[in-house]
């Protein structure tokens, strides 16, 4: 089982990749060859944008491989585990993105043709996950990046808004396959 408790200070990502506020395009020009096994959008959305606060910085980047899949809404919501302390609330999830109008937030504005503008990033967890909320031996995927998009989808689904299919970057690592 992938241990997600007590991982806050675990970092295997090389310090020389720290973006230090640098724009992605320039940073990618200098570092893209070091992360060539990953799609640039995965790197931009997860590694670059969330460098300082991703709870998954313990996964060595060089162990990752990826694939892109399209899933229906129901599968995204049922198969992707959120490592969050509180269970999602679909009424709140919808309201937080629409209370100032249907396209008032960046997350809602990025919603085109029934899906998000960037694929979410999930990690395969073939043996489940252990979190502060308990052990989830049947969780085969855990959300790494795209929490706001997941929550907006959750709110839309609760309101029976037809969406999907949705693209996901699925990561696999030897660290999570042990």
Rosetta constraint file for C-alpha pairs under 8 A:
AtomPair CA 1 CA 125 HARMONIC 7.61 0.50
AtomPair CA 1 CA 126 HARMONIC 7.95 0.50
AtomPair CA 1 CA 127 HARMONIC 4.79 0.50
AtomPair CA 1 CA 128 HARMONIC 4.97 0.50
AtomPair CA 1 CA 129 HARMONIC 5.06 0.50
AtomPair CA 1 CA 130 HARMONIC 6.30 0.50
AtomPair CA 1 CA 137 HARMONIC 6.82 0.50
AtomPair CA 1 CA 176 HARMONIC 7.78 0.50
AtomPair CA 2 CA 125 HARMONIC 6.77 0.50
AtomPair CA 2 CA 127 HARMONIC 6.98 0.50
AtomPair CA 2 CA 128 HARMONIC 6.22 0.50
AtomPair CA 2 CA 129 HARMONIC 4.57 0.50
AtomPair CA 2 CA 130 HARMONIC 6.02 0.50
AtomPair CA 2 CA 176 HARMONIC 5.94 0.50
AtomPair CA 3 CA 7 HARMONIC 7.92 0.50
AtomPair CA 3 CA 129 HARMONIC 6.01 0.50
AtomPair CA 3 CA 130 HARMONIC 4.96 0.50
AtomPair CA 3 CA 131 HARMONIC 6.70 0.50
AtomPair CA 4 CA 129 HARMONIC 6.87 0.50
AtomPair CA 4 CA 130 HARMONIC 5.80 0.50
AtomPair CA 4 CA 131 HARMONIC 5.16 0.50
AtomPair CA 4 CA 132 HARMONIC 7.71 0.50
AtomPair CA 5 CA 130 HARMONIC 6.88 0.50
AtomPair CA 5 CA 131 HARMONIC 5.23 0.50
AtomPair CA 5 CA 132 HARMONIC 5.87 0.50
AtomPair CA 7 CA 55 HARMONIC 6.75 0.50
AtomPair CA 7 CA 56 HARMONIC 7.83 0.50
AtomPair CA 7 CA 58 HARMONIC 7.05 0.50
AtomPair CA 8 CA 55 HARMONIC 5.92 0.50
AtomPair CA 10 CA 57 HARMONIC 6.74 0.50
AtomPair CA 10 CA 58 HARMONIC 5.08 0.50
AtomPair CA 11 CA 57 HARMONIC 5.00 0.50
AtomPair CA 11 CA 58 HARMONIC 4.57 0.50
AtomPair CA 11 CA 59 HARMONIC 7.69 0.50
AtomPair CA 12 CA 57 HARMONIC 6.27 0.50
AtomPair CA 12 CA 58 HARMONIC 5.11 0.50
AtomPair CA 12 CA 59 HARMONIC 6.48 0.50
AtomPair CA 12 CA 60 HARMONIC 5.48 0.50
AtomPair CA 13 CA 17 HARMONIC 7.48 0.50
AtomPair CA 13 CA 57 HARMONIC 6.22 0.50
AtomPair CA 13 CA 58 HARMONIC 7.20 0.50
AtomPair CA 13 CA 59 HARMONIC 7.67 0.50
AtomPair CA 13 CA 60 HARMONIC 6.15 0.50
AtomPair CA 13 CA 61 HARMONIC 6.68 0.50
AtomPair CA 14 CA 18 HARMONIC 7.56 0.50
AtomPair CA 17 CA 31 HARMONIC 6.97 0.50
AtomPair CA 18 CA 48 HARMONIC 7.69 0.50
AtomPair CA 18 CA 51 HARMONIC 6.86 0.50
AtomPair CA 19 CA 23 HARMONIC 7.80 0.50
AtomPair CA 19 CA 24 HARMONIC 7.89 0.50
AtomPair CA 19 CA 27 HARMONIC 6.56 0.50
AtomPair CA 19 CA 48 HARMONIC 6.25 0.50
AtomPair CA 19 CA 51 HARMONIC 7.50 0.50
AtomPair CA 22 CA 26 HARMONIC 7.06 0.50
AtomPair CA 22 CA 27 HARMONIC 6.20 0.50
AtomPair CA 23 CA 27 HARMONIC 6.21 0.50
AtomPair CA 24 CA 28 HARMONIC 5.76 0.50
AtomPair CA 24 CA 44 HARMONIC 6.54 0.50
AtomPair CA 24 CA 48 HARMONIC 6.92 0.50
AtomPair CA 25 CA 29 HARMONIC 6.22 0.50
AtomPair CA 26 CA 30 HARMONIC 6.62 0.50
AtomPair CA 27 CA 31 HARMONIC 6.08 0.50
AtomPair CA 27 CA 32 HARMONIC 7.88 0.50
AtomPair CA 28 CA 32 HARMONIC 4.74 0.50
AtomPair CA 31 CA 35 HARMONIC 6.87 0.50
AtomPair CA 32 CA 36 HARMONIC 5.82 0.50
AtomPair CA 32 CA 40 HARMONIC 7.80 0.50
AtomPair CA 35 CA 43 HARMONIC 7.88 0.50
AtomPair CA 35 CA 61 HARMONIC 7.52 0.50
AtomPair CA 35 CA 62 HARMONIC 7.36 0.50
AtomPair CA 37 CA 62 HARMONIC 7.73 0.50
AtomPair CA 37 CA 64 HARMONIC 7.48 0.50
AtomPair CA 37 CA 65 HARMONIC 6.49 0.50
AtomPair CA 38 CA 42 HARMONIC 6.68 0.50
AtomPair CA 38 CA 43 HARMONIC 6.82 0.50
AtomPair CA 38 CA 64 HARMONIC 7.40 0.50
AtomPair CA 38 CA 65 HARMONIC 6.60 0.50
AtomPair CA 38 CA 66 HARMONIC 6.63 0.50
AtomPair CA 39 CA 43 HARMONIC 6.61 0.50
AtomPair CA 39 CA 66 HARMONIC 7.65 0.50
AtomPair CA 40 CA 44 HARMONIC 6.03 0.50
AtomPair CA 41 CA 45 HARMONIC 5.97 0.50
AtomPair CA 41 CA 118 HARMONIC 7.90 0.50
AtomPair CA 42 CA 46 HARMONIC 5.77 0.50
AtomPair CA 42 CA 47 HARMONIC 7.30 0.50
AtomPair CA 42 CA 121 HARMONIC 6.98 0.50
AtomPair CA 42 CA 169 HARMONIC 7.30 0.50
AtomPair CA 43 CA 47 HARMONIC 4.85 0.50
AtomPair CA 43 CA 48 HARMONIC 5.93 0.50
AtomPair CA 44 CA 48 HARMONIC 4.99 0.50
AtomPair CA 44 CA 49 HARMONIC 6.09 0.50
AtomPair CA 45 CA 49 HARMONIC 5.40 0.50
AtomPair CA 45 CA 50 HARMONIC 7.21 0.50
AtomPair CA 45 CA 145 HARMONIC 7.22 0.50
AtomPair CA 46 CA 50 HARMONIC 5.34 0.50
AtomPair CA 46 CA 51 HARMONIC 7.26 0.50
AtomPair CA 46 CA 54 HARMONIC 7.71 0.50
AtomPair CA 46 CA 121 HARMONIC 7.76 0.50
AtomPair CA 46 CA 144 HARMONIC 7.65 0.50
AtomPair CA 46 CA 145 HARMONIC 5.96 0.50
AtomPair CA 47 CA 51 HARMONIC 5.25 0.50
AtomPair CA 47 CA 54 HARMONIC 8.00 0.50
AtomPair CA 50 CA 54 HARMONIC 5.44 0.50
AtomPair CA 51 CA 57 HARMONIC 7.86 0.50
AtomPair CA 54 CA 144 HARMONIC 7.84 0.50
AtomPair CA 56 CA 144 HARMONIC 7.08 0.50
AtomPair CA 59 CA 63 HARMONIC 7.61 0.50
AtomPair CA 59 CA 173 HARMONIC 7.73 0.50
AtomPair CA 59 CA 175 HARMONIC 6.77 0.50
AtomPair CA 60 CA 64 HARMONIC 7.37 0.50
AtomPair CA 60 CA 175 HARMONIC 7.94 0.50
AtomPair CA 63 CA 172 HARMONIC 7.97 0.50
AtomPair CA 63 CA 173 HARMONIC 5.21 0.50
AtomPair CA 63 CA 174 HARMONIC 6.03 0.50
AtomPair CA 63 CA 175 HARMONIC 7.35 0.50
AtomPair CA 64 CA 171 HARMONIC 6.25 0.50
AtomPair CA 64 CA 172 HARMONIC 5.57 0.50
AtomPair CA 64 CA 173 HARMONIC 4.69 0.50
AtomPair CA 64 CA 174 HARMONIC 7.50 0.50
AtomPair CA 65 CA 171 HARMONIC 5.68 0.50
AtomPair CA 65 CA 172 HARMONIC 5.38 0.50
AtomPair CA 65 CA 173 HARMONIC 6.58 0.50
AtomPair CA 66 CA 169 HARMONIC 6.51 0.50
AtomPair CA 66 CA 170 HARMONIC 5.48 0.50
AtomPair CA 66 CA 171 HARMONIC 4.49 0.50
AtomPair CA 66 CA 172 HARMONIC 6.21 0.50
AtomPair CA 67 CA 169 HARMONIC 5.81 0.50
AtomPair CA 67 CA 170 HARMONIC 5.37 0.50
AtomPair CA 67 CA 171 HARMONIC 6.75 0.50
AtomPair CA 68 CA 167 HARMONIC 6.71 0.50
AtomPair CA 68 CA 168 HARMONIC 5.71 0.50
AtomPair CA 68 CA 169 HARMONIC 4.72 0.50
AtomPair CA 68 CA 170 HARMONIC 6.18 0.50
AtomPair CA 69 CA 167 HARMONIC 5.56 0.50
AtomPair CA 69 CA 168 HARMONIC 5.41 0.50
AtomPair CA 69 CA 169 HARMONIC 6.65 0.50
AtomPair CA 69 CA 170 HARMONIC 7.32 0.50
AtomPair CA 70 CA 165 HARMONIC 5.70 0.50
AtomPair CA 70 CA 166 HARMONIC 5.08 0.50
AtomPair CA 70 CA 167 HARMONIC 4.28 0.50
AtomPair CA 70 CA 168 HARMONIC 6.17 0.50
AtomPair CA 71 CA 75 HARMONIC 6.22 0.50
AtomPair CA 71 CA 76 HARMONIC 6.39 0.50
AtomPair CA 71 CA 164 HARMONIC 7.33 0.50
AtomPair CA 71 CA 165 HARMONIC 5.24 0.50
AtomPair CA 71 CA 166 HARMONIC 5.25 0.50
AtomPair CA 71 CA 167 HARMONIC 6.46 0.50
AtomPair CA 71 CA 168 HARMONIC 7.47 0.50
AtomPair CA 72 CA 76 HARMONIC 6.53 0.50
AtomPair CA 72 CA 163 HARMONIC 7.93 0.50
AtomPair CA 72 CA 164 HARMONIC 5.48 0.50
AtomPair CA 72 CA 165 HARMONIC 4.58 0.50
AtomPair CA 72 CA 166 HARMONIC 6.22 0.50
AtomPair CA 73 CA 77 HARMONIC 6.26 0.50
AtomPair CA 73 CA 153 HARMONIC 7.59 0.50
AtomPair CA 73 CA 157 HARMONIC 7.53 0.50
AtomPair CA 73 CA 163 HARMONIC 6.53 0.50
AtomPair CA 73 CA 164 HARMONIC 5.71 0.50
AtomPair CA 73 CA 165 HARMONIC 6.46 0.50
AtomPair CA 73 CA 166 HARMONIC 6.88 0.50
AtomPair CA 74 CA 78 HARMONIC 6.06 0.50
AtomPair CA 75 CA 79 HARMONIC 5.48 0.50
AtomPair CA 75 CA 80 HARMONIC 7.73 0.50
AtomPair CA 76 CA 80 HARMONIC 5.64 0.50
AtomPair CA 76 CA 166 HARMONIC 7.90 0.50
AtomPair CA 77 CA 150 HARMONIC 7.64 0.50
AtomPair CA 77 CA 154 HARMONIC 6.81 0.50
AtomPair CA 79 CA 139 HARMONIC 7.04 0.50
AtomPair CA 79 CA 140 HARMONIC 7.03 0.50
AtomPair CA 79 CA 141 HARMONIC 6.50 0.50
AtomPair CA 80 CA 122 HARMONIC 7.41 0.50
AtomPair CA 80 CA 139 HARMONIC 7.33 0.50
AtomPair CA 80 CA 140 HARMONIC 7.41 0.50
AtomPair CA 80 CA 141 HARMONIC 5.02 0.50
AtomPair CA 80 CA 142 HARMONIC 5.40 0.50
AtomPair CA 80 CA 143 HARMONIC 6.12 0.50
AtomPair CA 81 CA 139 HARMONIC 6.14 0.50
AtomPair CA 81 CA 140 HARMONIC 7.83 0.50
AtomPair CA 81 CA 141 HARMONIC 5.96 0.50
AtomPair CA 81 CA 142 HARMONIC 4.56 0.50
AtomPair CA 81 CA 143 HARMONIC 6.06 0.50
AtomPair CA 82 CA 142 HARMONIC 6.03 0.50
AtomPair CA 82 CA 143 HARMONIC 5.58 0.50
AtomPair CA 82 CA 147 HARMONIC 7.91 0.50
AtomPair CA 83 CA 131 HARMONIC 6.98 0.50
AtomPair CA 83 CA 142 HARMONIC 7.13 0.50
AtomPair CA 83 CA 143 HARMONIC 7.23 0.50
AtomPair CA 84 CA 133 HARMONIC 7.72 0.50
AtomPair CA 85 CA 132 HARMONIC 7.33 0.50
AtomPair CA 85 CA 133 HARMONIC 6.15 0.50
AtomPair CA 88 CA 93 HARMONIC 7.36 0.50
AtomPair CA 88 CA 151 HARMONIC 7.40 0.50
AtomPair CA 89 CA 93 HARMONIC 5.94 0.50
AtomPair CA 89 CA 155 HARMONIC 7.88 0.50
AtomPair CA 90 CA 94 HARMONIC 6.09 0.50
AtomPair CA 90 CA 151 HARMONIC 7.51 0.50
AtomPair CA 90 CA 154 HARMONIC 5.68 0.50
AtomPair CA 90 CA 155 HARMONIC 4.39 0.50
AtomPair CA 90 CA 156 HARMONIC 7.90 0.50
AtomPair CA 90 CA 158 HARMONIC 5.98 0.50
AtomPair CA 91 CA 95 HARMONIC 6.21 0.50
AtomPair CA 91 CA 155 HARMONIC 6.09 0.50
AtomPair CA 91 CA 158 HARMONIC 7.52 0.50
AtomPair CA 92 CA 96 HARMONIC 6.01 0.50
AtomPair CA 92 CA 155 HARMONIC 7.45 0.50
AtomPair CA 93 CA 97 HARMONIC 7.01 0.50
AtomPair CA 93 CA 151 HARMONIC 5.41 0.50
AtomPair CA 93 CA 152 HARMONIC 5.79 0.50
AtomPair CA 93 CA 154 HARMONIC 6.76 0.50
AtomPair CA 93 CA 155 HARMONIC 4.96 0.50
AtomPair CA 94 CA 98 HARMONIC 6.39 0.50
AtomPair CA 94 CA 151 HARMONIC 7.61 0.50
AtomPair CA 94 CA 152 HARMONIC 5.84 0.50
AtomPair CA 94 CA 154 HARMONIC 7.51 0.50
AtomPair CA 94 CA 155 HARMONIC 4.12 0.50
AtomPair CA 94 CA 156 HARMONIC 6.34 0.50
AtomPair CA 95 CA 99 HARMONIC 5.25 0.50
AtomPair CA 95 CA 155 HARMONIC 7.82 0.50
AtomPair CA 97 CA 102 HARMONIC 7.32 0.50
AtomPair CA 97 CA 103 HARMONIC 7.80 0.50
AtomPair CA 97 CA 104 HARMONIC 7.15 0.50
AtomPair CA 97 CA 105 HARMONIC 5.87 0.50
AtomPair CA 97 CA 107 HARMONIC 7.16 0.50
AtomPair CA 97 CA 108 HARMONIC 6.23 0.50
AtomPair CA 97 CA 152 HARMONIC 6.80 0.50
AtomPair CA 98 CA 102 HARMONIC 4.67 0.50
AtomPair CA 98 CA 103 HARMONIC 6.75 0.50
AtomPair CA 98 CA 104 HARMONIC 6.52 0.50
AtomPair CA 98 CA 105 HARMONIC 7.37 0.50
AtomPair CA 98 CA 108 HARMONIC 7.54 0.50
AtomPair CA 99 CA 104 HARMONIC 7.95 0.50
AtomPair CA 100 CA 104 HARMONIC 5.61 0.50
AtomPair CA 102 CA 108 HARMONIC 6.85 0.50
AtomPair CA 103 CA 108 HARMONIC 5.06 0.50
AtomPair CA 103 CA 109 HARMONIC 4.82 0.50
AtomPair CA 104 CA 108 HARMONIC 6.82 0.50
AtomPair CA 104 CA 109 HARMONIC 6.88 0.50
AtomPair CA 105 CA 109 HARMONIC 6.12 0.50
AtomPair CA 106 CA 110 HARMONIC 6.01 0.50
AtomPair CA 107 CA 111 HARMONIC 6.78 0.50
AtomPair CA 107 CA 148 HARMONIC 6.76 0.50
AtomPair CA 107 CA 149 HARMONIC 6.26 0.50
AtomPair CA 107 CA 152 HARMONIC 7.60 0.50
AtomPair CA 108 CA 152 HARMONIC 7.49 0.50
AtomPair CA 110 CA 116 HARMONIC 5.92 0.50
AtomPair CA 110 CA 117 HARMONIC 5.22 0.50
AtomPair CA 111 CA 115 HARMONIC 5.43 0.50
AtomPair CA 111 CA 116 HARMONIC 4.55 0.50
AtomPair CA 111 CA 117 HARMONIC 5.92 0.50
AtomPair CA 112 CA 116 HARMONIC 6.20 0.50
AtomPair CA 112 CA 117 HARMONIC 6.51 0.50
AtomPair CA 114 CA 162 HARMONIC 7.22 0.50
AtomPair CA 114 CA 163 HARMONIC 4.50 0.50
AtomPair CA 114 CA 164 HARMONIC 5.53 0.50
AtomPair CA 114 CA 165 HARMONIC 7.77 0.50
AtomPair CA 115 CA 163 HARMONIC 6.12 0.50
AtomPair CA 115 CA 164 HARMONIC 5.47 0.50
AtomPair CA 115 CA 165 HARMONIC 6.95 0.50
AtomPair CA 115 CA 166 HARMONIC 5.73 0.50
AtomPair CA 116 CA 149 HARMONIC 6.79 0.50
AtomPair CA 116 CA 166 HARMONIC 7.12 0.50
AtomPair CA 118 CA 167 HARMONIC 7.84 0.50
AtomPair CA 119 CA 146 HARMONIC 7.80 0.50
AtomPair CA 119 CA 166 HARMONIC 7.24 0.50
AtomPair CA 119 CA 167 HARMONIC 4.91 0.50
AtomPair CA 119 CA 168 HARMONIC 4.72 0.50
AtomPair CA 119 CA 169 HARMONIC 6.06 0.50
AtomPair CA 120 CA 143 HARMONIC 7.72 0.50
AtomPair CA 120 CA 144 HARMONIC 7.90 0.50
AtomPair CA 120 CA 145 HARMONIC 5.82 0.50
AtomPair CA 120 CA 146 HARMONIC 4.76 0.50
AtomPair CA 120 CA 149 HARMONIC 7.52 0.50
AtomPair CA 120 CA 150 HARMONIC 7.91 0.50
AtomPair CA 120 CA 167 HARMONIC 7.06 0.50
AtomPair CA 120 CA 168 HARMONIC 5.02 0.50
AtomPair CA 120 CA 169 HARMONIC 6.10 0.50
AtomPair CA 121 CA 143 HARMONIC 6.30 0.50
AtomPair CA 121 CA 144 HARMONIC 5.51 0.50
AtomPair CA 121 CA 145 HARMONIC 5.01 0.50
AtomPair CA 121 CA 146 HARMONIC 6.49 0.50
AtomPair CA 121 CA 168 HARMONIC 5.88 0.50
AtomPair CA 121 CA 169 HARMONIC 4.75 0.50
AtomPair CA 121 CA 170 HARMONIC 6.03 0.50
AtomPair CA 121 CA 171 HARMONIC 7.28 0.50
AtomPair CA 122 CA 141 HARMONIC 6.05 0.50
AtomPair CA 122 CA 142 HARMONIC 5.45 0.50
AtomPair CA 122 CA 143 HARMONIC 4.47 0.50
AtomPair CA 122 CA 144 HARMONIC 5.18 0.50
AtomPair CA 122 CA 145 HARMONIC 6.92 0.50
AtomPair CA 122 CA 168 HARMONIC 7.02 0.50
AtomPair CA 122 CA 169 HARMONIC 6.25 0.50
AtomPair CA 122 CA 170 HARMONIC 5.05 0.50
AtomPair CA 122 CA 171 HARMONIC 6.11 0.50
AtomPair CA 123 CA 141 HARMONIC 5.39 0.50
AtomPair CA 123 CA 142 HARMONIC 5.30 0.50
AtomPair CA 123 CA 143 HARMONIC 6.47 0.50
AtomPair CA 123 CA 144 HARMONIC 6.53 0.50
AtomPair CA 123 CA 170 HARMONIC 5.75 0.50
AtomPair CA 123 CA 171 HARMONIC 4.70 0.50
AtomPair CA 123 CA 172 HARMONIC 6.06 0.50
AtomPair CA 123 CA 173 HARMONIC 7.98 0.50
AtomPair CA 124 CA 140 HARMONIC 5.70 0.50
AtomPair CA 124 CA 141 HARMONIC 4.58 0.50
AtomPair CA 124 CA 142 HARMONIC 6.69 0.50
AtomPair CA 124 CA 170 HARMONIC 6.74 0.50
AtomPair CA 124 CA 171 HARMONIC 6.05 0.50
AtomPair CA 124 CA 172 HARMONIC 5.42 0.50
AtomPair CA 124 CA 173 HARMONIC 7.70 0.50
AtomPair CA 124 CA 176 HARMONIC 7.20 0.50
AtomPair CA 125 CA 129 HARMONIC 6.78 0.50
AtomPair CA 125 CA 139 HARMONIC 6.69 0.50
AtomPair CA 125 CA 140 HARMONIC 4.59 0.50
AtomPair CA 125 CA 141 HARMONIC 5.27 0.50
AtomPair CA 125 CA 142 HARMONIC 6.85 0.50
AtomPair CA 125 CA 176 HARMONIC 5.77 0.50
AtomPair CA 125 CA 177 HARMONIC 6.98 0.50
AtomPair CA 126 CA 139 HARMONIC 7.65 0.50
AtomPair CA 126 CA 140 HARMONIC 5.15 0.50
AtomPair CA 126 CA 141 HARMONIC 7.73 0.50
AtomPair CA 126 CA 176 HARMONIC 7.20 0.50
AtomPair CA 126 CA 177 HARMONIC 6.26 0.50
AtomPair CA 127 CA 137 HARMONIC 6.02 0.50
AtomPair CA 127 CA 138 HARMONIC 7.14 0.50
AtomPair CA 127 CA 139 HARMONIC 7.54 0.50
AtomPair CA 127 CA 140 HARMONIC 6.93 0.50
AtomPair CA 127 CA 176 HARMONIC 7.82 0.50
AtomPair CA 127 CA 177 HARMONIC 7.32 0.50
AtomPair CA 128 CA 135 HARMONIC 7.69 0.50
AtomPair CA 128 CA 136 HARMONIC 5.48 0.50
AtomPair CA 128 CA 137 HARMONIC 4.02 0.50
AtomPair CA 128 CA 138 HARMONIC 5.28 0.50
AtomPair CA 128 CA 139 HARMONIC 4.58 0.50
AtomPair CA 128 CA 140 HARMONIC 5.64 0.50
AtomPair CA 128 CA 141 HARMONIC 7.85 0.50
AtomPair CA 129 CA 135 HARMONIC 6.01 0.50
AtomPair CA 129 CA 136 HARMONIC 5.23 0.50
AtomPair CA 129 CA 137 HARMONIC 6.07 0.50
AtomPair CA 129 CA 139 HARMONIC 6.37 0.50
AtomPair CA 129 CA 142 HARMONIC 8.00 0.50
AtomPair CA 130 CA 134 HARMONIC 5.94 0.50
AtomPair CA 130 CA 135 HARMONIC 4.26 0.50
AtomPair CA 130 CA 136 HARMONIC 6.05 0.50
AtomPair CA 130 CA 137 HARMONIC 7.72 0.50
AtomPair CA 131 CA 135 HARMONIC 6.04 0.50
AtomPair CA 131 CA 136 HARMONIC 7.85 0.50
AtomPair CA 143 CA 147 HARMONIC 7.19 0.50
AtomPair CA 146 CA 150 HARMONIC 6.13 0.50
AtomPair CA 147 CA 151 HARMONIC 6.14 0.50
AtomPair CA 148 CA 152 HARMONIC 6.16 0.50
AtomPair CA 149 CA 153 HARMONIC 6.16 0.50
AtomPair CA 150 CA 154 HARMONIC 6.16 0.50
AtomPair CA 151 CA 155 HARMONIC 6.27 0.50
AtomPair CA 152 CA 156 HARMONIC 6.19 0.50
AtomPair CA 153 CA 157 HARMONIC 6.02 0.50
AtomPair CA 154 CA 158 HARMONIC 6.25 0.50
AtomPair CA 155 CA 159 HARMONIC 6.49 0.50
AtomPair CA 156 CA 160 HARMONIC 6.31 0.50
AtomPair CA 156 CA 161 HARMONIC 5.27 0.50
AtomPair CA 156 CA 162 HARMONIC 7.88 0.50
AtomPair CA 157 CA 161 HARMONIC 5.51 0.50
AtomPair CA 157 CA 162 HARMONIC 7.10 0.50
AtomPair CA 157 CA 163 HARMONIC 7.67 0.50
AtomPair CA 172 CA 176 HARMONIC 7.32 0.50
AtomPair CA 172 CA 177 HARMONIC 7.88 0.50
AtomPair CA 173 CA 177 HARMONIC 6.48 0.50
AtomPair CA 174 CA 178 HARMONIC 6.54 0.50
